Amino acid sequence: MPDYRRAQVAGGTFFFTVITHRRRQLFHLEINRKILGNAIRECQTDWPFKLNAMVLLPDHLHTIWTLPPGDVNYSGRWSVIKKTFTTRFLADGGCDAKVSAGKRRERRRGVWQRRFWEHTIQDEDDFQTHFDYVHYNPVKHKLVKCPGDWEASSFHRWVKAGVYPPDWACGNYPPPNFPVTEEEYGETL
């Protein structure tokens, strides 16, 4: 059995990839996007963190968080978010995918992939690379031609703040060149 070790950097900044069970396309529906957004905001009330960037695609999400000083518990936050989403998703008529009897005994549902991908942000360059990766992801997956065309993204907030021009990474910009492999973002092709 693998031994999953997580970085324990108090007050650190982290990039995450979280994937639905068997890559089910749950987030193409607005109601499910709203349920997830509410779950995240409720978690932030009890377990504060800064949400630096986020993109929600049909079957996965990428996000960058910064935890409060002295805090290392992002796993607890993801547990709360996943459980809250799952409970409300199922109560709202959503259905979980079939899972084995053993997984049912472990109280697992067929909504989320077990665990998540985490990368500890090392410095400003690493932050910028992952920040751009988050916002470019809908283009990478050929869902849109420009990051600004994807609604479920913090890209729009950062355009308003003057961080990105509205046409960033569109036809008149070369696509970002991410210097790491797909495995380092938690989503193999």
Backbone as ProteinMPNN parsed JSONL, in Angstrom:
{"seq_chain_A": "MPDYRRAQVAGGTFFFTVITHRRRQLFHLEINRKILGNAIRECQTDWPFKLNAMVLLPDHLHTIWTLPPGDVNYSGRWSVIKKTFTTRFLADGGCDAKVSAGKRRERRRGVWQRRFWEHTIQDEDDFQTHFDYVHYNPVKHKLVKCPGDWEASSFHRWVKAGVYPPDWACGNYPPPNFPVTEEEYGETL", "coords_chain_A": {"N_chain_A": [[0.84, -1.169, 0.0], [0.569, 2.233, -0.843], [2.464, 4.875, 0.68], [1.337, 7.791, 1.479], [2.636, 10.905, 1.699], [2.315, 14.097, 2.906], [3.112, 17.523, 2.374], [4.063, 19.544, 5.07], [3.808, 22.488, 5.619], [3.493, 25.117, 7.498], [1.133, 27.683, 7.187], [1.548, 27.772, 4.498], [1.504, 28.0, 0.845], [-0.402, 26.336, -1.546], [-0.905, 24.252, -4.396], [-3.61, 22.543, -5.809], [-5.092, 19.643, -7.301], [-8.172, 18.276, -7.835], [-10.256, 15.579, -8.444], [-13.192, 14.201, -9.927], [-14.968, 11.114, -9.193], [-13.965, 8.559, -11.247], [-13.778, 10.398, -13.244], [-16.273, 11.601, -13.729], [-18.552, 13.821, -15.249], [-19.547, 16.125, -13.473], [-19.63, 18.855, -13.016], [-20.548, 20.283, -15.157], [-23.046, 21.102, -14.846], [-24.819, 23.858, -13.623], [-26.048, 23.901, -11.067], [-24.553, 22.041, -9.604], [-22.062, 23.278, -9.607], [-22.695, 25.481, -8.047], [-23.351, 24.23, -5.609], [-20.833, 23.213, -4.922], [-19.364, 25.616, -4.719], [-20.686, 26.814, -2.534], [-20.058, 24.915, -0.564], [-17.294, 25.268, -0.371], [-17.137, 27.975, 0.499], [-18.468, 27.76, 2.973], [-16.723, 26.055, 4.316], [-14.513, 27.748, 4.473], [-15.426, 29.548, 6.357], [-15.304, 28.215, 8.832], [-12.786, 27.051, 8.71], [-10.485, 28.915, 7.866], [-8.94, 30.059, 4.829], [-7.013, 31.466, 2.176], [-8.218, 31.802, -1.012], [-6.487, 31.767, -3.736], [-6.561, 31.269, -6.493], [-8.695, 29.626, -8.872], [-10.13, 27.117, -10.92], [-12.865, 25.526, -12.349], [-13.582, 22.665, -13.93], [-15.465, 20.356, -16.065], [-14.967, 17.765, -14.918], [-13.002, 17.971, -12.987], [-11.008, 20.03, -10.757], [-8.785, 22.798, -10.3], [-6.865, 24.536, -7.949], [-5.43, 27.166, -5.964], [-4.356, 27.652, -2.762], [-3.732, 29.621, 0.185], [-2.774, 29.014, 3.415], [-3.601, 30.01, 6.822], [-1.16, 31.57, 9.049], [0.793, 29.241, 10.861], [-0.911, 27.103, 10.388], [-1.479, 23.901, 9.011], [-3.364, 22.23, 7.963], [-4.666, 21.38, 5.321], [-5.721, 19.036, 4.327], [-7.828, 18.362, 6.057], [-9.579, 20.409, 5.412], [-10.175, 19.796, 2.711], [-11.483, 17.387, 3.144], [-13.791, 18.247, 4.527], [-14.954, 19.9, 2.544], [-15.392, 18.061, 0.407], [-17.118, 16.193, 1.678], [-19.292, 17.856, 2.415], [-20.124, 18.785, -0.127], [-20.797, 16.285, -1.33], [-22.882, 15.314, 0.329], [-24.878, 17.299, -0.075], [-25.133, 17.269, -2.856], [-26.12, 14.659, -3.324], [-28.5, 14.827, -1.831], [-29.828, 16.652, -3.365], [-30.68, 15.233, -5.495], [-28.694, 14.178, -7.065], [-26.668, 11.399, -8.141], [-24.553, 8.832, -6.891], [-21.727, 7.166, -8.31], [-21.35, 3.651, -8.942], [-19.7, 1.808, -6.442], [-17.433, -0.533, -4.979], [-18.398, -3.109, -2.58], [-16.616, -3.185, -0.457], [-15.574, -0.582, -0.49], [-17.874, 0.784, 0.109], [-18.249, -0.076, 2.73], [-16.186, 1.313, 3.877], [-17.309, 3.738, 3.927], [-17.217, 5.222, 1.624], [-18.168, 7.072, -1.248], [-19.33, 7.21, -4.637], [-18.491, 9.746, -5.799], [-16.287, 11.524, -5.588], [-12.856, 11.216, -6.559], [-10.648, 9.322, -4.593], [-8.544, 10.947, -2.308], [-6.293, 13.638, -3.32], [-4.357, 15.767, -5.479], [-1.477, 17.429, -4.462], [0.7, 20.197, -4.415], [3.351, 21.896, -3.053], [3.825, 25.292, -3.14], [6.778, 26.835, -4.083], [8.128, 29.296, -4.537], [7.943, 32.691, -5.876], [8.089, 32.446, -8.712], [7.267, 29.793, -9.085], [4.695, 30.017, -8.023], [3.559, 31.781, -9.951], [3.703, 30.209, -12.271], [1.945, 28.073, -11.646], [-0.367, 29.533, -11.11], [-0.899, 30.644, -13.64], [-1.282, 28.209, -14.969], [-3.628, 27.227, -13.775], [-5.506, 29.107, -14.768], [-5.261, 28.845, -17.512], [-6.155, 26.316, -18.023], [-8.839, 25.542, -19.037], [-8.511, 26.152, -21.744], [-6.384, 24.501, -22.437], [-7.653, 22.025, -22.241], [-9.254, 22.214, -24.401], [-11.797, 23.314, -24.185], [-12.543, 25.915, -24.466], [-11.461, 28.785, -26.424], [-10.148, 30.918, -25.333], [-9.009, 31.908, -22.09], [-10.729, 33.758, -20.837], [-13.203, 33.092, -21.814], [-14.2, 31.065, -20.314], [-16.435, 30.489, -17.814], [-16.379, 29.479, -15.124], [-14.098, 30.291, -13.401], [-11.415, 31.89, -11.676], [-10.138, 33.666, -13.222], [-11.505, 35.895, -14.265], [-11.81, 37.584, -12.061], [-9.145, 38.29, -11.684], [-8.595, 39.624, -14.042], [-10.185, 41.913, -13.696], [-8.782, 42.974, -11.555], [-6.508, 43.793, -12.804], [-4.377, 42.09, -13.209], [-4.239, 40.24, -15.301], [-4.49, 40.812, -18.85], [-7.606, 41.11, -20.646], [-7.531, 39.514, -22.952], [-5.6, 37.594, -22.536], [-3.536, 34.844, -23.343], [-4.963, 34.225, -25.613], [-5.61, 34.113, -29.162], [-3.763, 36.108, -29.99], [-1.736, 35.947, -28.213], [1.046, 33.976, -27.322], [0.627, 30.551, -26.32], [0.952, 29.681, -22.847], [4.063, 28.378, -21.7], [4.516, 25.713, -19.936], [6.827, 24.658, -17.639], [6.959, 22.128, -16.502], [6.024, 18.639, -16.178], [2.86, 17.046, -17.044], [2.17, 15.273, -15.018], [3.081, 16.556, -12.796], [1.134, 18.353, -12.261], [-0.934, 16.895, -11.45], [-2.733, 15.795, -13.207], [-2.733, 13.478, -15.367], [-2.511, 12.792, -18.841]], "CA_chain_A": [[0.0, 0.0, 0.0], [1.4, 3.434, -0.906], [2.574, 5.724, 1.86], [1.164, 9.154, 1.002], [3.168, 11.91, 2.617], [1.93, 15.445, 2.518], [3.966, 18.599, 2.874], [3.551, 20.178, 6.288], [4.366, 23.839, 5.649], [2.52, 25.965, 8.184], [0.88, 28.945, 6.503], [2.061, 27.66, 3.139], [0.65, 28.147, -0.328], [-0.469, 25.008, -2.153], [-1.675, 24.005, -5.613], [-4.339, 21.274, -5.709], [-5.957, 19.098, -8.335], [-9.17, 17.394, -7.241], [-10.921, 14.951, -9.587], [-14.393, 13.431, -9.612], [-14.849, 9.658, -9.303], [-13.92, 8.087, -12.642], [-13.889, 11.603, -14.085], [-17.667, 11.926, -14.067], [-18.71, 15.246, -15.542], [-20.548, 16.657, -12.552], [-19.631, 20.309, -12.909], [-21.109, 20.953, -16.322], [-24.336, 21.622, -14.392], [-24.672, 25.026, -12.753], [-26.44, 23.579, -9.697], [-23.428, 21.377, -8.939], [-21.038, 24.302, -9.381], [-23.144, 26.281, -6.903], [-23.208, 23.408, -4.404], [-19.411, 23.19, -4.585], [-18.992, 26.955, -4.259], [-21.204, 26.978, -1.172], [-19.273, 24.045, 0.325], [-15.992, 25.921, -0.168], [-17.33, 29.168, 1.335], [-18.785, 27.322, 4.335], [-15.477, 25.556, 4.899], [-13.677, 28.912, 4.785], [-15.947, 30.183, 7.569], [-14.785, 27.488, 10.0], [-11.381, 26.704, 8.469], [-10.09, 29.962, 6.916], [-7.821, 29.987, 3.891], [-7.133, 32.391, 1.048], [-8.347, 31.135, -2.299], [-5.747, 32.629, -4.659], [-6.98, 31.007, -7.871], [-9.468, 28.391, -9.004], [-10.882, 26.85, -12.133], [-13.713, 24.354, -12.199], [-13.873, 22.041, -15.21], [-16.549, 19.393, -15.866], [-14.646, 16.572, -14.121], [-11.938, 18.223, -12.013], [-10.732, 21.428, -10.465], [-7.45, 23.201, -9.852], [-6.96, 25.702, -7.087], [-4.269, 27.54, -5.154], [-4.75, 28.181, -1.449], [-2.746, 29.977, 1.201], [-3.307, 28.755, 4.752], [-3.203, 30.988, 7.836], [0.101, 31.259, 9.745], [0.729, 28.173, 11.852], [-1.894, 26.083, 10.004], [-1.02, 22.968, 7.972], [-4.408, 21.232, 7.73], [-5.465, 21.465, 4.099], [-6.444, 17.768, 4.153], [-9.092, 18.49, 6.78], [-10.445, 21.291, 4.63], [-10.689, 19.045, 1.567], [-12.445, 16.417, 3.663], [-15.031, 18.978, 4.789], [-15.527, 20.336, 1.264], [-15.9, 16.89, -0.316], [-18.282, 15.642, 2.392], [-20.407, 18.797, 2.29], [-20.615, 18.707, -1.5], [-21.412, 14.981, -1.57], [-24.165, 15.267, 1.045], [-25.858, 18.179, -0.732], [-25.312, 16.772, -4.222], [-27.015, 13.501, -3.255], [-29.798, 15.301, -1.343], [-30.449, 17.421, -4.442], [-31.064, 14.325, -6.574], [-27.532, 13.606, -7.738], [-26.44, 9.999, -7.775], [-23.145, 8.453, -6.858], [-21.377, 6.04, -9.176], [-21.213, 2.397, -8.199], [-18.412, 1.477, -5.843], [-17.433, -1.894, -4.432], [-18.922, -3.286, -1.226], [-15.548, -2.805, 0.466], [-15.514, 0.878, -0.422], [-19.079, 1.208, 0.838], [-17.981, -0.296, 4.16], [-15.297, 2.413, 4.285], [-18.155, 4.929, 3.837], [-16.848, 5.984, 0.435], [-19.223, 7.214, -2.241], [-18.807, 7.36, -5.989], [-18.595, 11.137, -6.238], [-14.934, 12.062, -5.709], [-11.701, 10.336, -6.514], [-10.049, 9.353, -3.267], [-7.367, 11.802, -2.184], [-6.158, 14.79, -4.205], [-2.971, 16.083, -5.793], [-1.01, 18.638, -3.782], [2.061, 20.665, -4.687], [3.697, 23.054, -2.235], [4.403, 26.377, -3.929], [8.128, 27.069, -3.562], [8.569, 30.689, -4.635], [7.084, 33.504, -6.744], [8.039, 31.866, -10.06], [6.435, 28.6, -8.985], [3.326, 30.509, -7.873], [3.079, 32.317, -11.227], [3.515, 29.081, -13.189], [0.718, 27.357, -11.286], [-1.443, 30.51, -11.27], [-1.208, 30.641, -15.074], [-1.795, 26.882, -15.321], [-5.032, 27.196, -13.352], [-6.356, 29.921, -15.633], [-5.158, 28.369, -18.895], [-6.605, 24.931, -18.094], [-9.95, 25.29, -19.966], [-7.978, 26.199, -23.109], [-5.593, 23.272, -22.564], [-8.583, 20.912, -22.451], [-10.006, 22.535, -25.614], [-13.179, 23.651, -23.85], [-12.701, 27.274, -24.985], [-10.257, 29.264, -27.109], [-9.512, 31.931, -24.491], [-9.37, 31.738, -20.681], [-11.856, 34.615, -20.491], [-14.454, 32.493, -22.281], [-14.625, 30.036, -19.355], [-17.111, 31.172, -16.708], [-16.071, 28.952, -13.786], [-12.672, 30.536, -13.211], [-11.04, 33.146, -11.018], [-9.502, 34.513, -14.228], [-12.265, 37.138, -14.407], [-11.455, 38.421, -10.905], [-7.789, 38.806, -11.871], [-8.666, 40.623, -15.113], [-10.692, 43.14, -13.052], [-7.722, 43.5, -10.684], [-5.406, 44.252, -13.635], [-3.284, 41.108, -13.244], [-4.228, 39.712, -16.664], [-5.317, 41.503, -19.834], [-8.753, 40.254, -20.969], [-7.246, 38.581, -24.051], [-4.415, 36.785, -22.206], [-3.47, 33.466, -23.853], [-5.859, 34.037, -26.755], [-4.9, 33.984, -30.42], [-2.668, 37.058, -30.164], [-0.716, 35.644, -27.206], [1.465, 32.57, -27.4], [0.179, 29.806, -25.139], [1.992, 29.562, -21.821], [4.945, 27.216, -21.777], [4.655, 25.236, -18.57], [8.108, 23.952, -17.631], [6.917, 20.848, -15.797], [5.19, 17.644, -16.846], [1.467, 16.958, -16.618], [2.085, 14.554, -13.752], [3.357, 17.499, -11.721], [-0.091, 19.105, -12.011], [-1.919, 15.964, -10.934], [-3.69, 15.33, -14.211], [-2.082, 12.832, -16.499], [-3.364, 12.813, -20.038]], "C_chain_A": [[0.893, 1.243, 0.0], [1.381, 4.198, 0.416], [2.517, 7.168, 1.376], [1.653, 10.129, 2.059], [2.837, 13.28, 2.057], [2.913, 16.445, 3.102], [3.296, 19.246, 4.078], [4.207, 21.548, 6.446], [3.309, 24.76, 6.249], [2.385, 27.305, 7.469], [1.34, 28.952, 5.063], [1.018, 27.936, 2.074], [0.758, 26.856, -1.121], [-1.331, 25.03, -3.407], [-2.328, 22.64, -5.456], [-5.024, 20.937, -7.021], [-6.869, 18.104, -7.643], [-10.049, 16.898, -8.382], [-12.153, 14.185, -9.121], [-14.127, 11.938, -9.812], [-14.983, 9.248, -10.77], [-14.169, 9.207, -13.648], [-15.313, 11.851, -14.592], [-17.8, 13.428, -14.25], [-19.86, 15.817, -14.714], [-20.701, 18.164, -12.659], [-20.004, 21.02, -14.201], [-22.479, 21.542, -15.97], [-24.124, 22.758, -13.392], [-25.024, 24.707, -11.304], [-25.285, 22.921, -8.94], [-22.27, 22.341, -8.691], [-21.407, 25.164, -8.174], [-22.999, 25.506, -5.6], [-21.745, 23.386, -3.971], [-18.951, 24.551, -4.062], [-19.462, 27.214, -2.835], [-20.416, 26.139, -0.178], [-17.914, 24.677, 0.632], [-16.14, 27.129, 0.753], [-17.654, 28.792, 2.782], [-17.543, 26.785, 5.038], [-14.593, 26.729, 5.314], [-14.146, 29.636, 6.049], [-15.354, 29.541, 8.818], [-13.292, 27.206, 9.918], [-10.827, 27.715, 7.463], [-8.904, 29.567, 6.028], [-8.079, 31.004, 2.798], [-7.191, 31.568, -0.225], [-7.721, 32.066, -3.337], [-6.218, 32.488, -6.101], [-7.769, 29.713, -7.895], [-10.076, 28.324, -10.393], [-11.62, 25.541, -11.924], [-14.075, 23.856, -13.588], [-14.922, 20.958, -14.999], [-16.222, 18.233, -14.925], [-13.514, 16.767, -13.12], [-11.807, 19.72, -11.757], [-9.269, 21.587, -10.101], [-7.642, 24.441, -8.999], [-5.634, 25.94, -6.378], [-4.801, 28.183, -3.881], [-3.523, 28.632, -0.681], [-3.41, 29.798, 2.561], [-2.86, 29.84, 5.728], [-1.873, 30.604, 8.492], [-0.116, 30.183, 10.816], [-0.185, 27.019, 11.492], [-1.345, 25.219, 8.875], [-2.146, 22.066, 7.466], [-5.258, 21.48, 6.486], [-6.235, 20.176, 3.864], [-7.79, 17.798, 4.866], [-10.08, 19.358, 6.029], [-11.023, 20.548, 3.427], [-11.705, 17.998, 2.006], [-13.8, 17.08, 3.902], [-15.708, 19.364, 3.479], [-16.128, 19.154, 0.514], [-17.14, 16.311, 0.358], [-19.493, 16.549, 2.255], [-20.987, 18.744, 0.887], [-21.377, 17.411, -1.719], [-22.784, 14.896, -0.919], [-25.222, 16.087, 0.323], [-26.151, 17.74, -2.164], [-26.299, 15.604, -4.228], [-28.41, 13.914, -2.792], [-30.563, 16.05, -2.428], [-30.805, 16.544, -5.643], [-29.909, 13.766, -7.37], [-27.351, 12.154, -7.324], [-24.941, 9.712, -7.798], [-22.93, 7.273, -7.79], [-21.236, 4.793, -8.314], [-19.79, 2.247, -7.686], [-18.545, 0.1, -5.212], [-18.008, -1.92, -3.016], [-17.879, -2.874, -0.191], [-15.442, -1.3, 0.618], [-16.737, 1.436, 0.295], [-18.873, 1.042, 2.341], [-17.062, 0.793, 4.714], [-16.01, 3.764, 4.225], [-17.745, 5.833, 2.677], [-18.005, 5.967, -0.545], [-18.567, 7.399, -3.606], [-18.988, 8.761, -6.527], [-17.211, 11.717, -6.513], [-13.92, 10.94, -5.829], [-11.116, 10.436, -5.109], [-8.77, 10.2, -3.329], [-7.42, 12.972, -3.163], [-4.672, 14.983, -4.46], [-2.625, 17.397, -5.109], [0.423, 18.927, -4.196], [2.289, 21.9, -3.818], [4.379, 24.093, -3.115], [5.717, 26.8, -3.274], [8.546, 28.532, -3.52], [7.64, 31.429, -5.593], [6.975, 32.937, -8.163], [7.145, 30.633, -10.088], [4.964, 28.993, -8.835], [2.787, 30.964, -9.225], [2.821, 31.202, -12.239], [2.201, 28.366, -12.902], [-0.515, 28.256, -11.405], [-1.876, 30.556, -12.738], [-1.804, 29.303, -15.503], [-3.27, 26.76, -14.954], [-5.894, 27.904, -14.387], [-6.323, 29.49, -17.098], [-5.823, 27.001, -19.081], [-7.811, 24.688, -19.01], [-9.518, 25.329, -21.432], [-7.19, 24.925, -23.386], [-6.488, 22.079, -22.887], [-9.51, 21.141, -23.646], [-11.502, 22.758, -25.351], [-13.539, 25.039, -24.364], [-11.408, 27.667, -25.702], [-9.48, 30.283, -26.288], [-9.916, 31.7, -23.041], [-10.584, 32.571, -20.264], [-13.2, 34.086, -20.937], [-14.998, 31.448, -21.311], [-15.163, 30.72, -18.103], [-16.594, 30.756, -15.331], [-14.576, 29.053, -13.485], [-12.451, 31.855, -12.479], [-10.342, 34.099, -11.994], [-10.185, 35.881, -14.305], [-11.967, 38.113, -13.263], [-10.093, 39.07, -11.128], [-7.684, 39.747, -13.07], [-9.132, 41.954, -14.518], [-9.633, 43.79, -12.173], [-6.505, 43.985, -11.473], [-4.216, 43.305, -13.71], [-3.123, 40.523, -14.644], [-4.945, 40.692, -17.581], [-6.47, 40.571, -20.222], [-8.465, 39.21, -22.048], [-5.994, 37.737, -23.803], [-4.58, 35.361, -22.721], [-4.524, 33.177, -24.912], [-5.008, 33.995, -28.023], [-3.714, 34.91, -30.591], [-1.582, 36.906, -29.102], [-0.234, 34.225, -27.447], [0.958, 31.826, -26.169], [1.303, 29.716, -24.119], [2.805, 28.289, -22.009], [5.214, 26.756, -20.354], [5.861, 24.316, -18.491], [8.117, 22.618, -16.9], [5.963, 19.91, -16.516], [3.777, 17.65, -16.291], [1.333, 16.269, -15.267], [2.312, 15.498, -12.576], [2.165, 18.406, -11.424], [-1.207, 18.187, -11.53], [-2.958, 15.524, -11.932], [-2.936, 14.762, -15.406], [-3.051, 12.795, -17.661], [-3.968, 11.467, -20.32]], "O_chain_A": [[1.865, 1.307, 0.753], [0.403, 4.161, 1.161], [3.521, 7.713, 0.916], [1.137, 10.163, 3.176], [3.059, 13.564, 0.88], [3.471, 16.239, 4.18], [2.084, 19.463, 4.08], [5.063, 21.736, 7.31], [2.347, 25.134, 5.579], [3.376, 27.976, 7.182], [1.505, 30.015, 4.466], [-0.171, 28.083, 2.354], [1.853, 26.339, -1.346], [-2.344, 25.726, -3.475], [-1.683, 21.687, -5.021], [-5.475, 21.817, -7.753], [-6.405, 17.199, -6.95], [-10.531, 17.69, -9.192], [-12.151, 13.592, -8.042], [-13.187, 11.549, -10.506], [-15.974, 9.55, -11.434], [-14.694, 8.99, -14.74], [-15.519, 12.256, -15.735], [-17.226, 14.209, -13.492], [-20.984, 15.967, -15.193], [-21.785, 18.696, -12.419], [-19.8, 22.227, -14.327], [-23.009, 22.377, -16.703], [-23.351, 22.632, -12.442], [-24.356, 25.199, -10.395], [-25.067, 23.214, -7.765], [-21.577, 22.235, -7.679], [-20.544, 25.532, -7.378], [-22.568, 26.066, -4.592], [-21.448, 23.525, -2.785], [-18.227, 24.622, -3.069], [-18.722, 27.769, -2.023], [-20.134, 26.594, 0.931], [-17.443, 24.623, 1.768], [-15.355, 27.292, 1.687], [-17.168, 29.434, 3.713], [-17.341, 27.037, 6.225], [-13.992, 26.705, 6.388], [-13.342, 30.268, 6.733], [-14.95, 30.236, 9.75], [-12.613, 27.132, 10.942], [-10.712, 27.379, 6.285], [-8.002, 28.84, 6.444], [-9.225, 31.361, 2.526], [-6.318, 30.739, -0.483], [-8.346, 33.036, -3.767], [-6.267, 33.469, -6.843], [-7.56, 28.822, -7.072], [-10.481, 29.336, -10.965], [-11.071, 24.576, -11.393], [-14.783, 24.53, -14.336], [-15.25, 20.658, -13.851], [-17.103, 17.762, -14.206], [-13.107, 15.807, -12.466], [-12.407, 20.549, -12.441], [-8.608, 20.648, -9.658], [-8.483, 25.289, -9.296], [-4.825, 25.026, -6.217], [-5.589, 29.128, -3.921], [-2.424, 28.106, -0.862], [-4.473, 30.36, 2.825], [-1.857, 30.514, 5.493], [-1.503, 29.431, 8.487], [-1.086, 30.225, 11.572], [-0.234, 26.035, 12.23], [-0.808, 25.738, 7.896], [-1.901, 21.212, 6.613], [-6.45, 21.762, 6.599], [-7.306, 20.21, 3.258], [-8.786, 17.311, 4.331], [-11.279, 19.077, 6.012], [-12.218, 20.65, 3.149], [-12.686, 17.754, 1.303], [-14.837, 16.536, 3.523], [-16.915, 19.172, 3.327], [-17.259, 19.239, 0.034], [-18.11, 15.974, -0.32], [-20.6, 16.072, 2.006], [-22.204, 18.667, 0.721], [-22.492, 17.433, -2.242], [-23.744, 14.452, -1.549], [-26.344, 15.619, 0.13], [-27.289, 17.832, -2.626], [-27.213, 15.57, -5.051], [-29.403, 13.402, -3.308], [-31.794, 16.084, -2.418], [-31.19, 17.058, -6.694], [-30.121, 12.952, -8.269], [-27.833, 11.737, -6.27], [-24.184, 10.263, -8.597], [-23.841, 6.48, -8.029], [-21.027, 4.879, -7.103], [-18.818, 2.518, -8.391], [-19.652, -0.366, -4.945], [-18.091, -0.892, -2.345], [-18.218, -2.283, 0.834], [-15.243, -0.795, 1.723], [-16.647, 2.44, 1.003], [-19.267, 1.902, 3.13], [-17.154, 1.149, 5.888], [-15.395, 4.807, 4.445], [-17.904, 7.052, 2.739], [-18.728, 4.977, -0.659], [-17.38, 7.712, -3.697], [-19.573, 8.949, -7.594], [-16.991, 12.333, -7.555], [-14.1, 9.856, -5.275], [-11.095, 11.513, -4.512], [-8.024, 10.149, -4.306], [-8.461, 13.256, -3.755], [-3.832, 14.434, -3.748], [-3.389, 18.36, -5.171], [1.248, 18.022, -4.311], [1.497, 22.842, -3.854], [5.389, 23.806, -3.759], [5.768, 27.083, -2.077], [9.231, 28.965, -2.593], [6.659, 30.858, -6.07], [5.894, 32.945, -8.751], [6.356, 30.455, -11.015], [4.089, 28.378, -9.445], [1.683, 30.581, -9.611], [1.838, 31.246, -12.978], [1.432, 28.085, -13.821], [-1.593, 27.782, -11.764], [-3.068, 30.513, -13.042], [-2.73, 29.269, -16.313], [-4.068, 26.245, -15.738], [-6.903, 27.359, -14.834], [-7.27, 29.75, -17.839], [-6.028, 26.579, -20.219], [-7.807, 23.684, -19.722], [-10.086, 24.626, -22.268], [-7.319, 24.336, -24.459], [-6.132, 21.227, -23.701], [-10.435, 20.363, -23.879], [-12.35, 22.434, -26.182], [-14.701, 25.313, -24.663], [-10.394, 26.976, -25.602], [-8.289, 30.491, -26.519], [-11.061, 31.328, -22.78], [-11.378, 32.134, -19.431], [-14.237, 34.575, -20.488], [-16.131, 30.993, -21.465], [-14.437, 31.441, -17.417], [-16.395, 31.608, -14.465], [-13.885, 28.046, -13.335], [-13.209, 32.809, -12.649], [-9.996, 35.221, -11.622], [-9.512, 36.907, -14.399], [-11.884, 39.323, -13.477], [-9.896, 40.243, -10.811], [-6.78, 40.582, -13.117], [-8.546, 43.0, -14.799], [-9.587, 45.015, -12.055], [-5.569, 44.528, -10.887], [-3.16, 43.678, -14.221], [-2.003, 40.334, -15.117], [-5.902, 41.341, -17.159], [-6.321, 39.352, -20.135], [-9.082, 38.144, -22.061], [-5.395, 37.223, -24.747], [-5.636, 34.749, -22.556], [-4.933, 32.03, -25.094], [-3.788, 33.852, -27.937], [-2.747, 34.551, -31.264], [-0.611, 37.663, -29.097], [-1.044, 33.349, -27.751], [0.868, 32.409, -25.088], [2.477, 29.678, -24.487], [2.281, 27.257, -22.428], [6.039, 27.338, -19.65], [5.919, 23.306, -19.191], [9.182, 22.036, -16.699], [5.184, 20.341, -17.366], [3.521, 18.186, -15.212], [0.479, 16.639, -14.461], [1.794, 15.268, -11.484], [2.182, 19.148, -10.442], [-2.308, 18.651, -11.234], [-3.97, 14.936, -11.55], [-2.559, 15.485, -16.328], [-4.267, 12.769, -17.473], [-4.71, 11.316, -21.291]]}, "name": "protein", "num_of_chains": 1, "seq": "MPDYRRAQVAGGTFFFTVITHRRRQLFHLEINRKILGNAIRECQTDWPFKLNAMVLLPDHLHTIWTLPPGDVNYSGRWSVIKKTFTTRFLADGGCDAKVSAGKRRERRRGVWQRRFWEHTIQDEDDFQTHFDYVHYNPVKHKLVKCPGDWEASSFHRWVKAGVYPPDWACGNYPPPNFPVTEEEYGETL"}
